[in-house]
Amino acid sequence: MPEQLTKHPDVTLEVLKSAGAKCGAGLPQNILKQCPAERFCALPGGEMCVYGLADIGKMTQISAAELAAALRPVPAETSPPEVSWAEGLAVVLVFVAGLLIGALWRRSRRSP
C-alpha cells in the first residue's frame, strides 16, 4: 500500500475523507503498521499513509538515498556568454589590424 508525500498533508487527508476514505486513529492498520494513526486512511481498495515534508524521516517505503537521487539539481539552461562592448571592440580592432598588416605585407612583396 502506498505512502504519499505532500506539502499539505491535512488538505490531502480532507480530500480523501470527502471521497469516502476513513482516516484517523482507531482504524485497523493491516499493512501500513508503522504509519502514524493520525496520517492513516483506509479505503475500499487498500490503505494509505499521508506524510508531510516534516515527516519524511518516518517514511518506510522511500530511502534517503532514493529521495536524494530524485532531488538532484536540474542543470540550468545554458545561454550564450554575454560579450561586453570592450571585448567586441577588441575583436574588431584585431580584425582591422590584421587587414592592415596583410595589406602592407602584400604591398612589400610587390615592390621590386
Contact map, one row per residue, 1 for C-alpha under 8 A:
1110000000000000000000000000001100000000000001110000000000000000000000000000000000000000000000000000000000000000
1111000000000000000000000000000000000000000000111000000000000000000000000000000000000000000000000000000000000000
1111100000000000000000000000000000000000000000011110000000101000000000000000000000000000000000000000000000000000
0111110000000000000000000000000000000000000000011110000000000000000000000000000000000000000000000000000000000000
0011111010000000000000000000000000000000000000000111100100000000000000000000000000000000000000000000000000000000
0001111110010000000000000000000000000000000000000111100000000000000000000000000000000000000000000000000000000000
0000111110000000000000000000000000000000000000000001100000000000000000000000000000000000000000000000000000000000
0000011111110000000000000000000000000000000000000001000000000000000000000000000000000000000000000000000000000000
0000111111111000000000000000000000000010000000000111000000000000000000000000000000000000000000000000000000000000
0000000111111100000000000000000000000000000000000000000000000000000000000000000000000000000000000000000000000000
0000000111111110000000000000000000000000000000000000000000000000000000000000000000000000000000000000000000000000
0000010111111111000000000000000000000000000000000100000000000000000000000000000000000000000000000000000000000000
0000000011111111100000100000000000000010100000000100000000000000000000000000000000000000000000000000000000000000
0000000001111111110000000000000000000000000000000000000000000000000000000000000000000000000000000000000000000000
0000000000111111111000000000000000000000000000000000000000000000000000000000000000000000000000000000000000000000
0000000000011111111111100000000000000000100000000000000000000000000000000000000000000000000000000000000000000000
0000000000001111111111100000000000000000000000000000000000000000000000000000000000000000000000000000000000000000
0000000000000111111110000000000000000000000000000000000000000000000000000000000000000000000000000000000000000000
0000000000000011111110000000000000000000000000000000000000000000000000000000000000000000000000000000000000000000
0000000000000001111111000000000000000000001000000000000000000000000000000000000000000000000000000000000000000000
0000000000000001111111100000000000000000111100000000000000000000000000000000000000000000000000000000000000000000
0000000000000001100111110010000000000000111000000000000000000000000000000000000000000000000000000000000000000000
0000000000001001100011111010000000000111110000000000000000000000000000000000000000000000000000000000000000000000
0000000000000000000001111110000000001111100000000000000000000000000000000000000000000000000000000000000000000000
0000000000000000000000111110000000001101000000000000000000000000000000000000000000000000000000000000000000000000
0000000000000000000000011111000000001000000000000000000000000000000000000000000000000000000000000000000000000000
0000000000000000000001111111100000001000010000000000000000000000000000000000000000000000000000000000000000000000
0000000000000000000000000111110000000000000000000000000000000000000000000000000000000000000000000000000000000000
0000000000000000000000000011111110000001000000100000000000000000000000000000000000000000000000000000000000000000
0000000000000000000000000001111110000000000000000000000000000000000000000000000000000000000000000000000000000000
1000000000000000000000000000111110000000000000100000000000000000000000000000000000000000000000000000000000000000
1000000000000000000000000000111111100000000000111000000000000000000000000000000000000000000000000000000000000000
0000000000000000000000000000111111100000000000000000000000000000000000000000000000000000000000000000000000000000
0000000000000000000000000000000111110000000000000000000000010000000000000000000000000000000000000000000000000000
0000000000000000000000000000000111111011000000001000000000100000000000000000000000000000000000000000000000000000
0000000000000000000000000000000001111111000000001000000000000000000000000000000000000000000000000000000000000000
0000000000000000000000011110000000111111000000000000000000000000000000000000000000000000000000000000000000000000
0000000000000000000000111000000000011111000000000000000000000000000000000000000000000000000000000000000000000000
0000000010001000000000110000000000111111100000001110000000000000000000000000000000000000000000000000000000000000
0000000000000000000000111000100000111111110000111100000000000000000000000000000000000000000000000000000000000000
0000000000001001000011110000000000000011111000111100000000000000000000000000000000000000000000000000000000000000
0000000000000000000011100010000000000001111101110000000000000000000000000000000000000000000000000000000000000000
0000000000000000000111000000000000000000111111110000000000000000000000000000000000000000000000000000000000000000
0000000000000000000010000000000000000000011111000000000000000000000000000000000000000000000000000000000000000000
0000000000000000000000000000000000000000001111100000000000000000000000000000000000000000000000000000000000000000
1000000000000000000000000000000000000000011111110000000000000000000000000000000000000000000000000000000000000000
1100000000000000000000000000101100000001111011111000000000000000000000000000000000000000000000000000000000000000
1111000000000000000000000000000100000001111001111100000000000000000000000000000000000000000000000000000000000000
0111000000000000000000000000000100110011100000111110000000000000000000000000000000000000000000000000000000000000
0011110010011000000000000000000000000011100000011111000000000000000000000000000000000000000000000000000000000000
0011110010000000000000000000000000000010000000001111111100100000000000000000000000000000000000000000000000000000
0000111110000000000000000000000000000000000000000111111100000000000000000000000000000000000000000000000000000000
0000111000000000000000000000000000000000000000000011111100000000000000000000000000000000000000000000000000000000
0000000000000000000000000000000000000000000000000011111110000000000000000000000000000000000000000000000000000000
0000000000000000000000000000000000000000000000000011111111100000000000000000000000000000000000000000000000000000
0000100000000000000000000000000000000000000000000011111111100000000000000000000000000000000000000000000000000000
0000000000000000000000000000000000000000000000000000011111100000000000000000000000000000000000000000000000000000
0000000000000000000000000000000000000000000000000000001111110000000000000000000000000000000000000000000000000000
0010000000000000000000000000000000100000000000000010001111111110000000000000000000000000000000000000000000000000
0000000000000000000000000000000001000000000000000000000001111110000000000000000000000000000000000000000000000000
0010000000000000000000000000000000000000000000000000000000111110000000000000000000000000000000000000000000000000
0000000000000000000000000000000000000000000000000000000000111111011000000000000000000000000000000000000000000000
0000000000000000000000000000000000000000000000000000000000111111111000000000000000000000000000000000000000000000
0000000000000000000000000000000000000000000000000000000000000111111100000000000000000000000000000000000000000000
0000000000000000000000000000000000000000000000000000000000000011111110000000000000000000000000000000000000000000
0000000000000000000000000000000000000000000000000000000000000111111111000000000000000000000000000000000000000000
0000000000000000000000000000000000000000000000000000000000000111111111100000000000000000000000000000000000000000
0000000000000000000000000000000000000000000000000000000000000001111111110000000000000000000000000000000000000000
0000000000000000000000000000000000000000000000000000000000000000111111110000000000000000000000000000000000000000
0000000000000000000000000000000000000000000000000000000000000000011111110000000000000000000000000000000000000000
0000000000000000000000000000000000000000000000000000000000000000001111111000000000000000000000000000000000000000
0000000000000000000000000000000000000000000000000000000000000000000111111100000000000000000000000000000000000000
0000000000000000000000000000000000000000000000000000000000000000000000111110000000000000000000000000000000000000
0000000000000000000000000000000000000000000000000000000000000000000000011111000000000000000000000000000000000000
0000000000000000000000000000000000000000000000000000000000000000000000001111100000000000000000000000000000000000
0000000000000000000000000000000000000000000000000000000000000000000000000111110000000000000000000000000000000000
0000000000000000000000000000000000000000000000000000000000000000000000000011111000000000000000000000000000000000
0000000000000000000000000000000000000000000000000000000000000000000000000001111100000000000000000000000000000000
0000000000000000000000000000000000000000000000000000000000000000000000000000111110000000000000000000000000000000
0000000000000000000000000000000000000000000000000000000000000000000000000000011111000000000000000000000000000000
0000000000000000000000000000000000000000000000000000000000000000000000000000001111100000000000000000000000000000
0000000000000000000000000000000000000000000000000000000000000000000000000000000111110000000000000000000000000000
0000000000000000000000000000000000000000000000000000000000000000000000000000000011111011000000000000000000000000
0000000000000000000000000000000000000000000000000000000000000000000000000000000001111111000000000000000000000000
0000000000000000000000000000000000000000000000000000000000000000000000000000000000111111100000000000000000000000
0000000000000000000000000000000000000000000000000000000000000000000000000000000000011111110000000000000000000000
0000000000000000000000000000000000000000000000000000000000000000000000000000000000111111111000000000000000000000
0000000000000000000000000000000000000000000000000000000000000000000000000000000000111111111100000000000000000000
0000000000000000000000000000000000000000000000000000000000000000000000000000000000001111111110000000000000000000
0000000000000000000000000000000000000000000000000000000000000000000000000000000000000111111111000000000000000000
0000000000000000000000000000000000000000000000000000000000000000000000000000000000000011111111100000000000000000
0000000000000000000000000000000000000000000000000000000000000000000000000000000000000001111111110000000000000000
0000000000000000000000000000000000000000000000000000000000000000000000000000000000000000111111111000000000000000
0000000000000000000000000000000000000000000000000000000000000000000000000000000000000000011111111100000000000000
0000000000000000000000000000000000000000000000000000000000000000000000000000000000000000001111111110000000000000
0000000000000000000000000000000000000000000000000000000000000000000000000000000000000000000111111111000000000000
0000000000000000000000000000000000000000000000000000000000000000000000000000000000000000000011111111100000000000
0000000000000000000000000000000000000000000000000000000000000000000000000000000000000000000001111111110000000000
0000000000000000000000000000000000000000000000000000000000000000000000000000000000000000000000111111111000000000
0000000000000000000000000000000000000000000000000000000000000000000000000000000000000000000000011111111100000000
0000000000000000000000000000000000000000000000000000000000000000000000000000000000000000000000001111111110000000
0000000000000000000000000000000000000000000000000000000000000000000000000000000000000000000000000111111111000000
0000000000000000000000000000000000000000000000000000000000000000000000000000000000000000000000000011111111100000
0000000000000000000000000000000000000000000000000000000000000000000000000000000000000000000000000001111111110000
0000000000000000000000000000000000000000000000000000000000000000000000000000000000000000000000000000111111111000
0000000000000000000000000000000000000000000000000000000000000000000000000000000000000000000000000000011111111100
0000000000000000000000000000000000000000000000000000000000000000000000000000000000000000000000000000001111111110
0000000000000000000000000000000000000000000000000000000000000000000000000000000000000000000000000000000111111110
0000000000000000000000000000000000000000000000000000000000000000000000000000000000000000000000000000000011111111
0000000000000000000000000000000000000000000000000000000000000000000000000000000000000000000000000000000001111111
0000000000000000000000000000000000000000000000000000000000000000000000000000000000000000000000000000000000111111
0000000000000000000000000000000000000000000000000000000000000000000000000000000000000000000000000000000000001111
